[in-house]
């Protein structure tokens, strides 16, 4: 059964890079929405991303080299 799911999703994602049909556009937007929903949920933020909230940073911040 997992092989069937992979086959279905592979067919659905075939045109994802450059969607042309309404179904390809729909799949791309559906996938984008699912990812956004996950990473803005409690489990996506706190468990997967290990976000700790508004806490003081301990140690020295090395900064970001934008050059």
mmJSON file of the N, C-alpha and C atoms, coordinates in Angstrom:
{"data_MODEL":{"atom_site":{
"group_PDB":["ATOM","ATOM","ATOM","ATOM","ATOM","ATOM","ATOM","ATOM","ATOM","ATOM","ATOM","ATOM","ATOM","ATOM","ATOM","ATOM","ATOM","ATOM","ATOM","ATOM","ATOM","ATOM","ATOM","ATOM","ATOM","ATOM","ATOM","ATOM","ATOM","ATOM","ATOM","ATOM","ATOM","ATOM","ATOM","ATOM","ATOM","ATOM","ATOM","ATOM","ATOM","ATOM","ATOM","ATOM","ATOM","ATOM","ATOM","ATOM","ATOM","ATOM","ATOM","ATOM","ATOM","ATOM","ATOM","ATOM","ATOM","ATOM","ATOM","ATOM","ATOM","ATOM","ATOM","ATOM","ATOM","ATOM","ATOM","ATOM","ATOM","ATOM","ATOM","ATOM","ATOM","ATOM","ATOM","ATOM","ATOM","ATOM","ATOM","ATOM","ATOM","ATOM","ATOM","ATOM","ATOM","ATOM","ATOM","ATOM","ATOM","ATOM","ATOM","ATOM","ATOM","ATOM","ATOM","ATOM","ATOM","ATOM","ATOM","ATOM","ATOM","ATOM","ATOM","ATOM","ATOM","ATOM","ATOM","ATOM","ATOM","ATOM","ATOM","ATOM","ATOM","ATOM","ATOM","ATOM","ATOM","ATOM","ATOM","ATOM","ATOM","ATOM","ATOM","ATOM","ATOM","ATOM","ATOM","ATOM","ATOM","ATOM","ATOM","ATOM","ATOM","ATOM","ATOM","ATOM","ATOM","ATOM","ATOM","ATOM","ATOM","ATOM","ATOM","ATOM","ATOM","ATOM","ATOM","ATOM","ATOM","ATOM","ATOM","ATOM","ATOM","ATOM","ATOM","ATOM","ATOM","ATOM","ATOM","ATOM","ATOM","ATOM","ATOM","ATOM","ATOM","ATOM","ATOM","ATOM","ATOM","ATOM","ATOM","ATOM","ATOM","ATOM","ATOM","ATOM","ATOM","ATOM","ATOM","ATOM","ATOM","ATOM","ATOM","ATOM","ATOM","ATOM","ATOM","ATOM","ATOM","ATOM","ATOM","ATOM","ATOM","ATOM","ATOM","ATOM","ATOM","ATOM","ATOM","ATOM","ATOM"],
"id":[1,2,3,4,5,6,7,8,9,10,11,12,13,14,15,16,17,18,19,20,21,22,23,24,25,26,27,28,29,30,31,32,33,34,35,36,37,38,39,40,41,42,43,44,45,46,47,48,49,50,51,52,53,54,55,56,57,58,59,60,61,62,63,64,65,66,67,68,69,70,71,72,73,74,75,76,77,78,79,80,81,82,83,84,85,86,87,88,89,90,91,92,93,94,95,96,97,98,99,100,101,102,103,104,105,106,107,108,109,110,111,112,113,114,115,116,117,118,119,120,121,122,123,124,125,126,127,128,129,130,131,132,133,134,135,136,137,138,139,140,141,142,143,144,145,146,147,148,149,150,151,152,153,154,155,156,157,158,159,160,161,162,163,164,165,166,167,168,169,170,171,172,173,174,175,176,177,178,179,180,181,182,183,184,185,186,187,188,189,190,191,192,193,194,195,196,197,198,199,200,201],
"type_symbol":["N","C","C","N","C","C","N","C","C","N","C","C","N","C","C","N","C","C","N","C","C","N","C","C","N","C","C","N","C","C","N","C","C","N","C","C","N","C","C","N","C","C","N","C","C","N","C","C","N","C","C","N","C","C","N","C","C","N","C","C","N","C","C","N","C","C","N","C","C","N","C","C","N","C","C","N","C","C","N","C","C","N","C","C","N","C","C","N","C","C","N","C","C","N","C","C","N","C","C","N","C","C","N","C","C","N","C","C","N","C","C","N","C","C","N","C","C","N","C","C","N","C","C","N","C","C","N","C","C","N","C","C","N","C","C","N","C","C","N","C","C","N","C","C","N","C","C","N","C","C","N","C","C","N","C","C","N","C","C","N","C","C","N","C","C","N","C","C","N","C","C","N","C","C","N","C","C","N","C","C","N","C","C","N","C","C","N","C","C","N","C","C","N","C","C","N","C","C","N","C","C"],
"label_atom_id":["N","CA","C","N","CA","C","N","CA","C","N","CA","C","N","CA","C","N","CA","C","N","CA","C","N","CA","C","N","CA","C","N","CA","C","N","CA","C","N","CA","C","N","CA","C","N","CA","C","N","CA","C","N","CA","C","N","CA","C","N","CA","C","N","CA","C","N","CA","C","N","CA","C","N","CA","C","N","CA","C","N","CA","C","N","CA","C","N","CA","C","N","CA","C","N","CA","C","N","CA","C","N","CA","C","N","CA","C","N","CA","C","N","CA","C","N","CA","C","N","CA","C","N","CA","C","N","CA","C","N","CA","C","N","CA","C","N","CA","C","N","CA","C","N","CA","C","N","CA","C","N","CA","C","N","CA","C","N","CA","C","N","CA","C","N","CA","C","N","CA","C","N","CA","C","N","CA","C","N","CA","C","N","CA","C","N","CA","C","N","CA","C","N","CA","C","N","CA","C","N","CA","C","N","CA","C","N","CA","C","N","CA","C","N","CA","C","N","CA","C","N","CA","C","N","CA","C","N","CA","C","N","CA","C"],
"label_alt_id":[null,null,null,null,null,null,null,null,null,null,null,null,null,null,null,null,null,null,null,null,null,null,null,null,null,null,null,null,null,null,null,null,null,null,null,null,null,null,null,null,null,null,null,null,null,null,null,null,null,null,null,null,null,null,null,null,null,null,null,null,null,null,null,null,null,null,null,null,null,null,null,null,null,null,null,null,null,null,null,null,null,null,null,null,null,null,null,null,null,null,null,null,null,null,null,null,null,null,null,null,null,null,null,null,null,null,null,null,null,null,null,null,null,null,null,null,null,null,null,null,null,null,null,null,null,null,null,null,null,null,null,null,null,null,null,null,null,null,null,null,null,null,null,null,null,null,null,null,null,null,null,null,null,null,null,null,null,null,null,null,null,null,null,null,null,null,null,null,null,null,null,null,null,null,null,null,null,null,null,null,null,null,null,null,null,null,null,null,null,null,null,null,null,null,null,null,null,null,null,null,null],
"label_comp_id":["UNK","UNK","UNK","UNK","UNK","UNK","UNK","UNK","UNK","UNK","UNK","UNK","UNK","UNK","UNK","UNK","UNK","UNK","UNK","UNK","UNK","UNK","UNK","UNK","UNK","UNK","UNK","UNK","UNK","UNK","UNK","UNK","UNK","UNK","UNK","UNK","UNK","UNK","UNK","UNK","UNK","UNK","UNK","UNK","UNK","UNK","UNK","UNK","UNK","UNK","UNK","UNK","UNK","UNK","UNK","UNK","UNK","UNK","UNK","UNK","UNK","UNK","UNK","UNK","UNK","UNK","UNK","UNK","UNK","UNK","UNK","UNK","UNK","UNK","UNK","UNK","UNK","UNK","UNK","UNK","UNK","UNK","UNK","UNK","UNK","UNK","UNK","UNK","UNK","UNK","UNK","UNK","UNK","UNK","UNK","UNK","UNK","UNK","UNK","UNK","UNK","UNK","UNK","UNK","UNK","UNK","UNK","UNK","UNK","UNK","UNK","UNK","UNK","UNK","UNK","UNK","UNK","UNK","UNK","UNK","UNK","UNK","UNK","UNK","UNK","UNK","UNK","UNK","UNK","UNK","UNK","UNK","UNK","UNK","UNK","UNK","UNK","UNK","UNK","UNK","UNK","UNK","UNK","UNK","UNK","UNK","UNK","UNK","UNK","UNK","UNK","UNK","UNK","UNK","UNK","UNK","UNK","UNK","UNK","UNK","UNK","UNK","UNK","UNK","UNK","UNK","UNK","UNK","UNK","UNK","UNK","UNK","UNK","UNK","UNK","UNK","UNK","UNK","UNK","UNK","UNK","UNK","UNK","UNK","UNK","UNK","UNK","UNK","UNK","UNK","UNK","UNK","UNK","UNK","UNK","UNK","UNK","UNK","UNK","UNK","UNK"],
"label_asym_id":["A","A","A","A","A","A","A","A","A","A","A","A","A","A","A","A","A","A","A","A","A","A","A","A","A","A","A","A","A","A","A","A","A","A","A","A","A","A","A","A","A","A","A","A","A","A","A","A","A","A","A","A","A","A","A","A","A","A","A","A","A","A","A","A","A","A","A","A","A","A","A","A","A","A","A","A","A","A","A","A","A","A","A","A","A","A","A","A","A","A","A","A","A","A","A","A","A","A","A","A","A","A","A","A","A","A","A","A","A","A","A","A","A","A","A","A","A","A","A","A","A","A","A","A","A","A","A","A","A","A","A","A","A","A","A","A","A","A","A","A","A","A","A","A","A","A","A","A","A","A","A","A","A","A","A","A","A","A","A","A","A","A","A","A","A","A","A","A","A","A","A","A","A","A","A","A","A","A","A","A","A","A","A","A","A","A","A","A","A","A","A","A","A","A","A","A","A","A","A","A","A"],
"label_entity_id":["1","1","1","1","1","1","1","1","1","1","1","1","1","1","1","1","1","1","1","1","1","1","1","1","1","1","1","1","1","1","1","1","1","1","1","1","1","1","1","1","1","1","1","1","1","1","1","1","1","1","1","1","1","1","1","1","1","1","1","1","1","1","1","1","1","1","1","1","1","1","1","1","1","1","1","1","1","1","1","1","1","1","1","1","1","1","1","1","1","1","1","1","1","1","1","1","1","1","1","1","1","1","1","1","1","1","1","1","1","1","1","1","1","1","1","1","1","1","1","1","1","1","1","1","1","1","1","1","1","1","1","1","1","1","1","1","1","1","1","1","1","1","1","1","1","1","1","1","1","1","1","1","1","1","1","1","1","1","1","1","1","1","1","1","1","1","1","1","1","1","1","1","1","1","1","1","1","1","1","1","1","1","1","1","1","1","1","1","1","1","1","1","1","1","1","1","1","1","1","1","1"],
"label_seq_id":[1,1,1,2,2,2,3,3,3,4,4,4,5,5,5,6,6,6,7,7,7,8,8,8,9,9,9,10,10,10,11,11,11,12,12,12,13,13,13,14,14,14,15,15,15,16,16,16,17,17,17,18,18,18,19,19,19,20,20,20,21,21,21,22,22,22,23,23,23,24,24,24,25,25,25,26,26,26,27,27,27,28,28,28,29,29,29,30,30,30,31,31,31,32,32,32,33,33,33,34,34,34,35,35,35,36,36,36,37,37,37,38,38,38,39,39,39,40,40,40,41,41,41,42,42,42,43,43,43,44,44,44,45,45,45,46,46,46,47,47,47,48,48,48,49,49,49,50,50,50,51,51,51,52,52,52,53,53,53,54,54,54,55,55,55,56,56,56,57,57,57,58,58,58,59,59,59,60,60,60,61,61,61,62,62,62,63,63,63,64,64,64,65,65,65,66,66,66,67,67,67],
"pdbx_PDB_ins_code":[null,null,null,null,null,null,null,null,null,null,null,null,null,null,null,null,null,null,null,null,null,null,null,null,null,null,null,null,null,null,null,null,null,null,null,null,null,null,null,null,null,null,null,null,null,null,null,null,null,null,null,null,null,null,null,null,null,null,null,null,null,null,null,null,null,null,null,null,null,null,null,null,null,null,null,null,null,null,null,null,null,null,null,null,null,null,null,null,null,null,null,null,null,null,null,null,null,null,null,null,null,null,null,null,null,null,null,null,null,null,null,null,null,null,null,null,null,null,null,null,null,null,null,null,null,null,null,null,null,null,null,null,null,null,null,null,null,null,null,null,null,null,null,null,null,null,null,null,null,null,null,null,null,null,null,null,null,null,null,null,null,null,null,null,null,null,null,null,null,null,null,null,null,null,null,null,null,null,null,null,null,null,null,null,null,null,null,null,null,null,null,null,null,null,null,null,null,null,null,null,null],
"Cartn_x":[0.81,0.0,0.857,1.96,2.802,3.34,3.624,4.106,3.054,1.786,0.699,0.591,0.751,0.684,1.813,3.002,4.15,3.916,3.372,3.098,2.084,1.034,0.008,0.604,1.338,1.94,2.981,3.715,4.702,4.018,2.907,2.156,1.603,1.107,0.537,1.605,2.815,3.888,4.701,4.373,5.174,5.29,4.237,4.274,4.444,4.929,5.006,5.979,7.085,8.094,7.556,6.765,6.183,4.747,3.828,2.448,1.783,1.076,0.382,-1.128,-1.557,-2.991,-3.544,-4.855,-5.455,-5.163,-5.136,-4.834,-3.401,-2.469,-1.076,-0.94,-1.629,-1.624,-2.257,-3.36,-4.039,-3.126,-2.444,-1.557,-0.442,0.139,1.224,0.732,-0.444,-0.995,-1.418,-1.962,-2.339,-1.109,-0.04,1.204,1.777,1.765,2.268,1.454,0.133,-0.731,-0.508,-0.282,-0.034,1.265,2.292,3.582,3.445,2.76,2.571,1.779,0.726,-0.083,0.746,1.586,2.414,3.398,4.121,5.155,4.622,3.329,2.739,1.91,1.931,1.219,2.146,1.566,2.353,3.426,3.048,4.022,5.12,4.757,5.754,6.733,6.225,7.083,7.907,7.245,7.927,8.634,8.062,8.674,9.683,9.238,10.117,11.215,10.858,11.833,12.498,12.018,12.558,12.599,11.554,11.453,11.207,11.952,11.857,11.057,10.709,9.962,10.885,10.358,11.129,12.003,13.184,14.132,15.432,16.155,17.444,18.428,19.246,20.266,21.447,21.882,23.028,24.289,25.35,26.602,26.708,27.693,27.955,27.289,26.641,26.029,27.064,27.358,28.39,27.932,26.645,26.137,25.977,25.678,25.449,26.273,27.09,27.924,27.134,26.657,25.82,26.624,27.936,28.753,28.788],
"Cartn_y":[-1.202,0.0,1.272,1.346,2.547,2.778,1.694,1.849,2.504,2.169,2.78,4.269,4.617,6.03,6.817,6.243,6.912,7.091,6.069,6.15,7.25,7.34,8.371,9.755,9.955,11.264,11.629,10.654,10.919,11.407,10.788,11.24,12.646,12.901,14.221,15.307,14.98,15.964,16.093,15.34,15.341,16.736,17.533,18.862,19.97,19.649,20.632,21.772,21.491,22.522,23.626,23.259,24.232,23.807,24.05,23.588,24.267,23.454,23.977,23.794,22.673,22.389,22.887,23.068,23.458,22.452,21.168,20.167,20.283,20.577,20.755,21.981,23.065,24.27,23.966,23.233,22.878,22.063,21.064,20.228,21.061,21.952,22.791,23.666,24.269,25.112,24.297,23.114,22.235,21.85,21.503,21.129,22.326,23.487,24.697,24.996,24.862,25.102,24.106,22.841,21.817,22.089,22.476,22.782,24.002,25.026,26.228,25.92,25.125,24.766,24.004,23.097,22.315,23.212,24.06,24.866,26.067,26.321,27.348,26.723,25.397,24.714,24.54,24.188,24.001,22.929,21.809,20.73,21.127,21.851,22.268,23.278,24.191,25.236,24.715,24.129,23.782,22.439,21.454,20.125,20.014,20.283,20.11,21.17,22.425,23.514,23.812,23.196,23.37,24.835,25.585,26.985,27.07,27.898,28.005,29.222,30.094,31.28,32.453,33.442,34.65,34.432,33.92,33.673,34.393,34.72,35.358,34.364,34.87,34.017,33.95,32.755,32.586,32.478,33.015,32.968,34.147,34.088,35.188,34.922,35.945,35.835,36.214,35.307,35.542,36.517,36.73,37.645,36.965,37.767,37.255,38.071,37.408,38.086,38.231,39.425,39.66,40.091,39.938,40.357,39.328],
"Cartn_z":[0.0,0.0,0.0,0.766,0.677,-0.736,-1.464,-2.836,-3.721,-3.475,-4.244,-3.933,-2.674,-2.282,-2.927,-2.91,-3.527,-5.022,-5.663,-7.1,-7.407,-6.608,-6.82,-6.62,-5.538,-5.271,-6.315,-6.796,-7.848,-9.121,-9.473,-10.654,-10.435,-9.239,-8.95,-8.978,-8.547,-8.448,-9.727,-10.751,-11.978,-12.594,-12.57,-13.166,-12.155,-10.992,-9.907,-10.19,-10.847,-11.095,-12.009,-12.989,-13.916,-14.224,-13.288,-13.482,-14.676,-15.449,-16.63,-16.521,-15.997,-15.913,-14.579,-14.5,-13.222,-12.104,-12.433,-11.406,-10.901,-11.788,-11.363,-10.47,-10.821,-9.969,-8.613,-8.635,-7.393,-6.491,-7.049,-6.239,-5.621,-6.406,-5.887,-4.733,-4.894,-3.832,-2.618,-2.848,-1.743,-0.926,-1.612,-0.934,-0.168,-0.788,-0.128,1.133,1.024,2.177,3.296,2.933,3.954,4.699,3.961,4.594,5.494,5.015,5.83,7.1,6.958,8.121,9.147,8.681,9.603,10.344,9.615,10.252,11.012,10.962,11.822,12.938,13.027,14.106,15.307,16.427,17.645,17.457,16.862,16.691,15.699,14.658,13.679,14.237,15.05,15.609,16.779,17.759,19.001,18.968,18.291,18.277,17.142,15.92,14.767,14.729,14.927,14.86,16.204,17.262,18.616,19.046,18.661,19.046,20.545,21.227,22.675,23.134,22.237,22.631,22.883,23.515,23.79,25.014,24.766,25.844,25.522,26.554,26.356,25.767,24.873,24.277,25.231,25.461,26.349,25.514,26.014,25.276,24.326,23.49,22.569,21.225,20.693,19.377,18.336,17.44,16.437,15.36,15.248,14.238,12.896,11.898,10.555,9.589,8.815,7.83,6.54,6.252,5.081,3.864,3.925,2.771,1.692],
"occupancy":[1.0,1.0,1.0,1.0,1.0,1.0,1.0,1.0,1.0,1.0,1.0,1.0,1.0,1.0,1.0,1.0,1.0,1.0,1.0,1.0,1.0,1.0,1.0,1.0,1.0,1.0,1.0,1.0,1.0,1.0,1.0,1.0,1.0,1.0,1.0,1.0,1.0,1.0,1.0,1.0,1.0,1.0,1.0,1.0,1.0,1.0,1.0,1.0,1.0,1.0,1.0,1.0,1.0,1.0,1.0,1.0,1.0,1.0,1.0,1.0,1.0,1.0,1.0,1.0,1.0,1.0,1.0,1.0,1.0,1.0,1.0,1.0,1.0,1.0,1.0,1.0,1.0,1.0,1.0,1.0,1.0,1.0,1.0,1.0,1.0,1.0,1.0,1.0,1.0,1.0,1.0,1.0,1.0,1.0,1.0,1.0,1.0,1.0,1.0,1.0,1.0,1.0,1.0,1.0,1.0,1.0,1.0,1.0,1.0,1.0,1.0,1.0,1.0,1.0,1.0,1.0,1.0,1.0,1.0,1.0,1.0,1.0,1.0,1.0,1.0,1.0,1.0,1.0,1.0,1.0,1.0,1.0,1.0,1.0,1.0,1.0,1.0,1.0,1.0,1.0,1.0,1.0,1.0,1.0,1.0,1.0,1.0,1.0,1.0,1.0,1.0,1.0,1.0,1.0,1.0,1.0,1.0,1.0,1.0,1.0,1.0,1.0,1.0,1.0,1.0,1.0,1.0,1.0,1.0,1.0,1.0,1.0,1.0,1.0,1.0,1.0,1.0,1.0,1.0,1.0,1.0,1.0,1.0,1.0,1.0,1.0,1.0,1.0,1.0,1.0,1.0,1.0,1.0,1.0,1.0,1.0,1.0,1.0,1.0,1.0,1.0],
"B_iso_or_equiv":[0.0,0.0,0.0,0.0,0.0,0.0,0.0,0.0,0.0,0.0,0.0,0.0,0.0,0.0,0.0,0.0,0.0,0.0,0.0,0.0,0.0,0.0,0.0,0.0,0.0,0.0,0.0,0.0,0.0,0.0,0.0,0.0,0.0,0.0,0.0,0.0,0.0,0.0,0.0,0.0,0.0,0.0,0.0,0.0,0.0,0.0,0.0,0.0,0.0,0.0,0.0,0.0,0.0,0.0,0.0,0.0,0.0,0.0,0.0,0.0,0.0,0.0,0.0,0.0,0.0,0.0,0.0,0.0,0.0,0.0,0.0,0.0,0.0,0.0,0.0,0.0,0.0,0.0,0.0,0.0,0.0,0.0,0.0,0.0,0.0,0.0,0.0,0.0,0.0,0.0,0.0,0.0,0.0,0.0,0.0,0.0,0.0,0.0,0.0,0.0,0.0,0.0,0.0,0.0,0.0,0.0,0.0,0.0,0.0,0.0,0.0,0.0,0.0,0.0,0.0,0.0,0.0,0.0,0.0,0.0,0.0,0.0,0.0,0.0,0.0,0.0,0.0,0.0,0.0,0.0,0.0,0.0,0.0,0.0,0.0,0.0,0.0,0.0,0.0,0.0,0.0,0.0,0.0,0.0,0.0,0.0,0.0,0.0,0.0,0.0,0.0,0.0,0.0,0.0,0.0,0.0,0.0,0.0,0.0,0.0,0.0,0.0,0.0,0.0,0.0,0.0,0.0,0.0,0.0,0.0,0.0,0.0,0.0,0.0,0.0,0.0,0.0,0.0,0.0,0.0,0.0,0.0,0.0,0.0,0.0,0.0,0.0,0.0,0.0,0.0,0.0,0.0,0.0,0.0,0.0,0.0,0.0,0.0,0.0,0.0,0.0],
"pdbx_formal_charge":[null,null,null,null,null,null,null,null,null,null,null,null,null,null,null,null,null,null,null,null,null,null,null,null,null,null,null,null,null,null,null,null,null,null,null,null,null,null,null,null,null,null,null,null,null,null,null,null,null,null,null,null,null,null,null,null,null,null,null,null,null,null,null,null,null,null,null,null,null,null,null,null,null,null,null,null,null,null,null,null,null,null,null,null,null,null,null,null,null,null,null,null,null,null,null,null,null,null,null,null,null,null,null,null,null,null,null,null,null,null,null,null,null,null,null,null,null,null,null,null,null,null,null,null,null,null,null,null,null,null,null,null,null,null,null,null,null,null,null,null,null,null,null,null,null,null,null,null,null,null,null,null,null,null,null,null,null,null,null,null,null,null,null,null,null,null,null,null,null,null,null,null,null,null,null,null,null,null,null,null,null,null,null,null,null,null,null,null,null,null,null,null,null,null,null,null,null,null,null,null,null],
"auth_seq_id":[1,1,1,2,2,2,3,3,3,4,4,4,5,5,5,6,6,6,7,7,7,8,8,8,9,9,9,10,10,10,11,11,11,12,12,12,13,13,13,14,14,14,15,15,15,16,16,16,17,17,17,18,18,18,19,19,19,20,20,20,21,21,21,22,22,22,23,23,23,24,24,24,25,25,25,26,26,26,27,27,27,28,28,28,29,29,29,30,30,30,31,31,31,32,32,32,33,33,33,34,34,34,35,35,35,36,36,36,37,37,37,38,38,38,39,39,39,40,40,40,41,41,41,42,42,42,43,43,43,44,44,44,45,45,45,46,46,46,47,47,47,48,48,48,49,49,49,50,50,50,51,51,51,52,52,52,53,53,53,54,54,54,55,55,55,56,56,56,57,57,57,58,58,58,59,59,59,60,60,60,61,61,61,62,62,62,63,63,63,64,64,64,65,65,65,66,66,66,67,67,67],
"auth_comp_id":["UNK","UNK","UNK","UNK","UNK","UNK","UNK","UNK","UNK","UNK","UNK","UNK","UNK","UNK","UNK","UNK","UNK","UNK","UNK","UNK","UNK","UNK","UNK","UNK","UNK","UNK","UNK","UNK","UNK","UNK","UNK","UNK","UNK","UNK","UNK","UNK","UNK","UNK","UNK","UNK","UNK","UNK","UNK","UNK","UNK","UNK","UNK","UNK","UNK","UNK","UNK","UNK","UNK","UNK","UNK","UNK","UNK","UNK","UNK","UNK","UNK","UNK","UNK","UNK","UNK","UNK","UNK","UNK","UNK","UNK","UNK","UNK","UNK","UNK","UNK","UNK","UNK","UNK","UNK","UNK","UNK","UNK","UNK","UNK","UNK","UNK","UNK","UNK","UNK","UNK","UNK","UNK","UNK","UNK","UNK","UNK","UNK","UNK","UNK","UNK","UNK","UNK","UNK","UNK","UNK","UNK","UNK","UNK","UNK","UNK","UNK","UNK","UNK","UNK","UNK","UNK","UNK","UNK","UNK","UNK","UNK","UNK","UNK","UNK","UNK","UNK","UNK","UNK","UNK","UNK","UNK","UNK","UNK","UNK","UNK","UNK","UNK","UNK","UNK","UNK","UNK","UNK","UNK","UNK","UNK","UNK","UNK","UNK","UNK","UNK","UNK","UNK","UNK","UNK","UNK","UNK","UNK","UNK","UNK","UNK","UNK","UNK","UNK","UNK","UNK","UNK","UNK","UNK","UNK","UNK","UNK","UNK","UNK","UNK","UNK","UNK","UNK","UNK","UNK","UNK","UNK","UNK","UNK","UNK","UNK","UNK","UNK","UNK","UNK","UNK","UNK","UNK","UNK","UNK","UNK","UNK","UNK","UNK","UNK","UNK","UNK"],
"auth_asym_id":["A","A","A","A","A","A","A","A","A","A","A","A","A","A","A","A","A","A","A","A","A","A","A","A","A","A","A","A","A","A","A","A","A","A","A","A","A","A","A","A","A","A","A","A","A","A","A","A","A","A","A","A","A","A","A","A","A","A","A","A","A","A","A","A","A","A","A","A","A","A","A","A","A","A","A","A","A","A","A","A","A","A","A","A","A","A","A","A","A","A","A","A","A","A","A","A","A","A","A","A","A","A","A","A","A","A","A","A","A","A","A","A","A","A","A","A","A","A","A","A","A","A","A","A","A","A","A","A","A","A","A","A","A","A","A","A","A","A","A","A","A","A","A","A","A","A","A","A","A","A","A","A","A","A","A","A","A","A","A","A","A","A","A","A","A","A","A","A","A","A","A","A","A","A","A","A","A","A","A","A","A","A","A","A","A","A","A","A","A","A","A","A","A","A","A","A","A","A","A","A","A"],
"auth_atom_id":["N","CA","C","N","CA","C","N","CA","C","N","CA","C","N","CA","C","N","CA","C","N","CA","C","N","CA","C","N","CA","C","N","CA","C","N","CA","C","N","CA","C","N","CA","C","N","CA","C","N","CA","C","N","CA","C","N","CA","C","N","CA","C","N","CA","C","N","CA","C","N","CA","C","N","CA","C","N","CA","C","N","CA","C","N","CA","C","N","CA","C","N","CA","C","N","CA","C","N","CA","C","N","CA","C","N","CA","C","N","CA","C","N","CA","C","N","CA","C","N","CA","C","N","CA","C","N","CA","C","N","CA","C","N","CA","C","N","CA","C","N","CA","C","N","CA","C","N","CA","C","N","CA","C","N","CA","C","N","CA","C","N","CA","C","N","CA","C","N","CA","C","N","CA","C","N","CA","C","N","CA","C","N","CA","C","N","CA","C","N","CA","C","N","CA","C","N","CA","C","N","CA","C","N","CA","C","N","CA","C","N","CA","C","N","CA","C","N","CA","C","N","CA","C","N","CA","C","N","CA","C","N","CA","C"],
"pdbx_PDB_model_num":[1,1,1,1,1,1,1,1,1,1,1,1,1,1,1,1,1,1,1,1,1,1,1,1,1,1,1,1,1,1,1,1,1,1,1,1,1,1,1,1,1,1,1,1,1,1,1,1,1,1,1,1,1,1,1,1,1,1,1,1,1,1,1,1,1,1,1,1,1,1,1,1,1,1,1,1,1,1,1,1,1,1,1,1,1,1,1,1,1,1,1,1,1,1,1,1,1,1,1,1,1,1,1,1,1,1,1,1,1,1,1,1,1,1,1,1,1,1,1,1,1,1,1,1,1,1,1,1,1,1,1,1,1,1,1,1,1,1,1,1,1,1,1,1,1,1,1,1,1,1,1,1,1,1,1,1,1,1,1,1,1,1,1,1,1,1,1,1,1,1,1,1,1,1,1,1,1,1,1,1,1,1,1,1,1,1,1,1,1,1,1,1,1,1,1,1,1,1,1,1,1]
}}}
